[in-house]
Amino acid sequence: MTCEEIIKKVQNSIILAMPILDASMIQMDTHLRDDLGADSVDKMAILIAIEAQFQISIPVENTISTVEQIVDAIEKMVNTCNTQEAAHAE
């Protein structure tokens, strides 16, 4: 999965959780609370939407404040999964 695909899915997940937002408001440096007005309930809804979209589990203790942090966490999880899947396939 490319970085662009991840970003697009993250944008879609945030919009699902906070439908009043427009995709143009969601950039890599967007801060969930400061820029989007997301409170703790919104952040939990965003994480749940992202977990469903990517079929991953993000630990609650992860401090995620920006879109970039979300994308980075997903890239690490996806790359780890892809590496493990490739190792099992051999």
FENJOCOR-V225049 format. One record per helix or strand of 2 or more residues. SS is the DSSP state (helix for helix, strand for strand). FROM is the first residue (numbers start at 1). TO is the last residue. If there is no record, write none. Layout:
ss = <SS;SS>
from = <FROM;FROM>
to = <TO;TO>
This chain:
ss = <helix;helix;helix;helix>
from = <3;23;40;67>
to = <17;25;54;89>
